[in-house]
Amino acid sequence: MMRLQGKGRVERCCRLAGVSRAGFYRQWQAAEPAEEEQELRHQMQLIFVTHRGHYGNRRIAAQLRQQGMLVNKKRVARLMREDNLLAITQRKFELATTDSDHGLPVYLNLAARMVVTGINQLWVADITYIRLNREFVFLAVVIDVYSRRAIGRSISRRIDTQLTLAALKQAIQDRQPKPGVVHHNDQGVQYASRDYVAELLAHGLIPSMSRPGNPYDNAFCESFMKTLKKEEIYCNKYQDLEDLTRHAEEFIDEYYNRQRLHSALGYRSPADFEAAAAQAAGAGGEANGLAGAPQMRYFTPPSDHNLGVTD
């Protein structure tokens, strides 16, 4: 048993004393509940400020547990209400960014049949608008479905093939994927264009497209766009396109990919999730030549019994 002295951090004190942080907080909570709660409130406020006021009780509770504190989301929610730590939310405004009225080839939806088991198996891409003071600009992104990591992005005043191509080329340069990655998007002309499809095929990527009006297979991009707008775009005023681009790149590269906890990833950041997956794969080794390949769902034809056919 020990008491905090001076400005020593809990982590350092626990290391010097040879005890776990969870054990320290458990003893502290029983012996000095008032001091433990004060420290809990302090850590909650630090997390809330670090993540720009966008973390709710679930993510803050997960972050605290990762730091060794014994806490559940109900307690965190109560303390957040008492301390007036209210997560920021914003309005929603819609602007159409998909033009599927074209005569270009449309490809089979492969994403709906895939069960992703590793990185660089399924990428999804989409476009959204961003409203500045005097103009609309457009953002194109490419997301790796396995880790939810944003691997390519581009911002432009024009919603054309060059916008989507720039995001795709960045993703290819960053990932250096092997042939066979499925690239999924809607049937918008920017993705169906000959230049875009040629770039996919040149690097061995397989095109996949949703049906018109069916956004479900692109939900990963939709979730990313929603987070970007709520936690960055709507919270700031940008001087111009260059200012927006600088802030968006910082948010995506430094915060979203490396720091922000994702509930779908077990409250880990995409970078941490990929690192843990790589470590697990290295420790387990490759059991067969198909290690890292996605699983595929196939439609099973009805049997004669199900059709009521008898011999």
N, C-alpha and C positions, 0 to 999 in steps of 0.2 A: 504494500500500500504506500502511496506517495501523494504529495500535494503539488500542484503546479506552482512554480516559483518564477518570478521575473517574467520574461517574455518568451519562455520556452514553449514551443509548439507541442501539442498533445502527441503528435506522431513521434517527435524526437524523444520526448520524455518516456513514452512507452518502449521505444527501442533501447534506451539506456537502462530502463528497469527490467527489460526482458519479458514484457507482458504484451498481449495483443491489445489493439485499440478497442475491440469489442468487449474484452474482459474489463478494461479500464472503465469504459462507459457504463458497463453493467454495475460495477461496484460503486461508481460515482453516483449513478442514479439512485441506488439504494441508500447510500450514506448521506449524500448532500443533494437532494432533488432540486432545490432552488438554484444552486449553482449549475447543475447539469442542464436545467431548462434554459438558463441564461446563455450557456454556451451553445445549446441547440438553436436558440433564436438567432444568435450571432452568425452561426454557420449558415442558417437558412437565408439570412439577409445577404451574406456574401455570395451565395449561389444565385439568388434572385438578381442581384446587381450584375454579376458576371455574365449572366445569360439575358441581360437587357430587359428583364421583367417579363419574359415569355415562358418561363417554366411554371407549370401548375403544381399542385400538391403531389401528383404521381411521380413526376420527374425529380422534384426536389427530394422526395422520400427515397427514391432510388439512389440519387447522388449521395445522400447522407449515409445510407446503408453501405455504399461502396467505401465511404470514409470510416466505417466501423461503428457508427452510431446506431443504437437500437431504437428504431422509430418506425411507425407505420403511417400510411397516407392520411388516415383519419386524424391523427394527432397533428400532423403537418398542416392539414387543411384548417384545423381549429386555430393553430398558432398564426397561420397566414391571415386569417380573418381578423384576429386580435391585433396583429401588427399592420393591418391594411396593406398587405402584399398581394395586390390584385394583378393577375396576368393580363397583359394587353391584348385586346381583340379589336378588330376593325370591320368596316363595312365590306360588302361584296358588290362588285360591279362587273357585268359581263360584256365582252366584246368578241365577236366571232373571229376566229383565226384559222378556221379550216374551210378550204374550198375544194370539195371532192367532186365538183361538176367538171370533169375533164375526160378526155378519151385515152388517157395513158393506161398502161397495164396495171392491174391490181393483183396483189399476191395473196396466197393462202395465209390464213391466221394460224401460225404455228405456236404463238405464245400461249394460247388457251390450252394447248395440249402438253405443255412442258411443266415438269417439276424440277425447279432449279436446285442444284446441289453444290455449286461453286461459282466463283467469279468468271467473267468472260464466257458465259453460256447464253445469257439473254440480256440484251440492252433494249431499253425503251426510250423513245424520243418524242418530244412535243414542243409546241410553241405557245407562248402566252404574251400578252401585251403588258406594258407598264406605262402609266400615265404620268407625264411630267407637267410642268406648269403650262406650257404652250403647245405640247405635241404628245403624240403616242409613239413609243418605241417598242420593239419586240425582242423577246428573249427566247432563244432555242437552247434546249438542254438535251443531254444524253445521260441516262441513269443506268448503272449496273443493278439489275433487280436483286441479285443475291445479297449485296451489302447496302443497297440504297445509296450508294456513293454517286455523286455527280461527277462524271468523268469528262464531260465536254459541255461547253456553253459558248454562246455568242449573242451579242446585243447589237441591234442595228435599227436604223430608222425605216428600213424597208423589209417587208415580209416576203422574202423571195428565196430562191434556191441557195443563193450565196450565204444567207443567214444560217440555214440548216447545214450546209456543207461545212461551214467554218466550225460549228460545234462537233460535227462528225469527225473531221480531220484532227481536231484536238483530242478527242477520245481515242482515236486510233494511235496517235503519237504517244499519248500517255500510257496506254495499255499494251500496245504492240501485240494484239491478239492473234492467236493461231486461227487458221481457217475453220469455219463451222459455227461461229457466233451467230445467233439469231438476232436480227435487228428489227424491232417491232415499232410501228408507228400507225397513225391514222392514214386515211387515203387522201390527205391533202396534196395539192399539186406540188408543193415544195418537196415532199418526200417521194412522190411518184415520178418526178422529173427524170429525164434520161441521164442528166449529169449526176444526180444523187445516186440513182441505182447503179450507174457505172462505177462510182466510187466504192459502193458496197461490194460489188462483185470483184473489183480489182484487188480487194484485200480479203477475199474469201468469206465475207459476211453474207448471211442468208436473209433476204427481205421477208418481212411478215407484216400484214396489215389488218387492222380492225375493220369490221363492217361499219358503214355510216351510222352515226347515232349510237354507237356502242362503245362507251368510254371505259368499260370495266378493265380491259387488259392493259390500259394505260393509266391505271389508278396510281401507280407508283410516281409517275411524273406529276399527276394532279396533286398528290400529297406534297411533293417537293415544292411545286409552285405556290400552294397555299401557305406553306411554312415560310417561304422566302418573302411573300407579300406581307404576311402578318407580323413577322419578326424583324424585317429589314425595310422593305419598301414603304409601307404605310407609316412607319415610325420616323421617317426622315424626309427632309426636303432637299432636293438635289439642284445644284446650279445649272447643270447641263448634262448632256449624254456622257461626257467624259467623267464627270463626278459620279454619276450613277454607276458607270462601268467599274470604276475603282472600288466603290463601296460593295457592289455586288460580288466582285471577284474575291474581296477580302472575306465577305460573309460566307461564300460557298467554300473557298479553299481552306480558310483558317478556322471557321466556326462550325459550319454545317458538317463538313467532312471529317473534322478532327476532334471537335469538342462536344457537339450537341448529342445528347442521349436520345436514342430512338427506341420507342417501346417495342416495335416489331423485331428489334435486334437484342432483346433482353436488356434494354436500357444501357446500350453501349453505342459509341460513335461508329460510323462506317469504317474509319481507319482502324480502330481497335478490334472491330468485328473481323475484318479481313486478316489482321495480324494474328488473332486467336485461331482463325480457321487454318491459316498457313502453318502455324505451329502444331496444331492438332494433326494436320495432314502429314507433316514431317515426322511427327512422333509415331504415327500409326503406319506410315509407309503406304505404298500403292499396292493394293491387294491384287489388282489385275490391270490389264491394258486399258480398261475403260474407266479407270479412276478419274474423277473430275468431269465425267460426261453427265449431261442432264438425263433425267428419266422422262419418258414420253407416255402420255395417255393415248390410247387408241380406242376407237369406237368398236364395240363388240357387236357383230351382227346378231339379231335375235335367233334363238334356237327354234327348232321345229316344235318343241314342247310349248314354248312361249306363244307360238303362233297357232297352237291348237291343232297341229298337223300330226296324224298318227299313221302308222304303217298299215 
